[in-house]
Amino acid sequence: MPATYVGIQNENEFYSHHYLAELLAGDIQGTAARWRETATESEGGAPPPDQALRALARPYLRFRQRFDGERRHRTRIELQRGWFRQLLGALGYEVQPGHYRPSEAEDEIPVLCVGGVHRRAPQLLVLGAYDPLGDDEDPLSLCPHRDQFQGEAPPPEDLLKETWERIITRRIFGGAHPPRWVLLVAPSQVLLIERGKWTHNRLLRFLLDDILGRREAPTLQATAALLHATSLLPDQGMSLHDNLDENSHKHAFAVSNDLKYALRESIELIGNEAIRYRTEVLKERIYDLDDELAEKLGLEALRYMYRLLFLFYIEARPELGYTPLKSEAYRKGYSLEHLRDLELVRLTSGESQNGYYIHESIQTLFGLIRDGFDGGEGAVLAGGMHNTFEIRALDSALFRADATPVLDRVKLRNETLQQVIRLMSLTRPPKGRSRRRGRISYAQLGINQLGAVYEALLSYRGFFAEEDLYEVKRAGEDPDELANAWFVPLSELHKYNEEERVFVRGTESLRKLKVHPKGRFIYRLAGRTGRRPPATTPRKA
């Protein structure tokens, strides 16, 4: 089951949403186990950090009552410093209010803690944000208050007018020797900011009302692991966050690869279905199955698939507000999700296999996204305003009416589009018969991953098999549909031994040569030169 960390906001994907929900809990178990072991070995010592956080629930409520009832700024700042000592102490920090000067030419900035000092340059700054109005504003939008500064000298007026967001960006990370980490602590929030990710406005925001109010064990454990001093500044070796980043990138690569395989195969399915419709239904005699038509078909099928990919993503993210998922009429009548539910339905009759229900549903949805819908027609059709919905028109070249002229002339059968939806819904079959395919959760995928999939497939191109073509490879290499591929006619196949031929999946006794019949649309990686299997020069994609 995906983990739900109520109170932890993963803004602009500090980590991918999928990683945070599905894998983080497992990757911090080693850290939690070491906490338990240390606490057990030290009699009368400090509890594990997650338990120390749990114990702060009541002190937090007492602090908020006093803080919210106080009106004098100096007293409020002293109260929040006292709370910060408790909170940060549970996370392994020692609060020592002072100042930090990013460079000789810069003004001093008030800090709560400086950590990881190496050659006089710290790796971590802990900053305190004070809200003089007590409205729990975003700490980044607040400015330093004059009572936060130490000493008798008056603070610079220009610094008092800068938000913490600007100070972090321009003064701290823009300094000659910037720290890697910044913790911005407010009475009800903690923000974790890393210099490299901050360029994309990525951060982790921890809402203490939720975390300490609910006291859910997984959330407390994740909060402690992500914020603890040793997770940012270990005594030796890689930090926890470096390990998490590495694991997150590995997983993101694996998920992106699954989608690349799915889209590539789907593009071939759509391309071949389009040619079938033109020849069998429209009765067109297509004499020119040439590179120009193949290029158009490949590009349009890629656009079609990225439309689907984009719609899967926005339907899984209701907070984006693009699709009216609260409307039952939309969910059950128009959404991609209701078509996704058909992925496992057996199409047993010729009518269900060869019909166009899925095609027409998808085309209607594309039109709604492109042109928008104000609810008028839906209200009449559904029999009442409570069954209607509204969609804002999306001004995007991807959904432009003239973006797919070749595909707009054809219809795609249910059995083909069901295969496409199944490919888009399930991960690739894992190795080992006992393992089942997982279901892709688009709610957990990042927009960066989706963009990377599209960009990667722009490097592929389509072509038609001028005659029956057999796929071959180098001996000792596993065939990979995302990598180099070579194709030879039957007349050349004898030049390749068993190890150099590609077989379709199956048991050893049932395997068959992988052949692409004459006229088949093939979509593979383009621009391959130099590398080729032995014996002869086969047909390249």
PyMOL commands that set and color helices and strands:
alter all, ss='L'
color gray80, all
select helices_A, chain A and resi 17-22+24-27+29-41+49-54+57-69+73-90+139-141+146-148+157-160+164-172+195-198+208-214+217-227+229-232+240-281+291-315+318-320+328-333+336-340+350-354+357-371+376-382+385-387+397-399+407-409+414-425+442-444+447-457+490-493+498-500
alter helices_A, ss='H'
color red, helices_A
select strands_A, chain A and resi 8-11+98-100+109-111+113-115+124-128+181-185+189-194+203-207+460-464+469-472+486-489+515-516+521-525+539-540
alter strands_A, ss='S'
color yellow, strands_A
deselect
rebuild
show_as cartoon
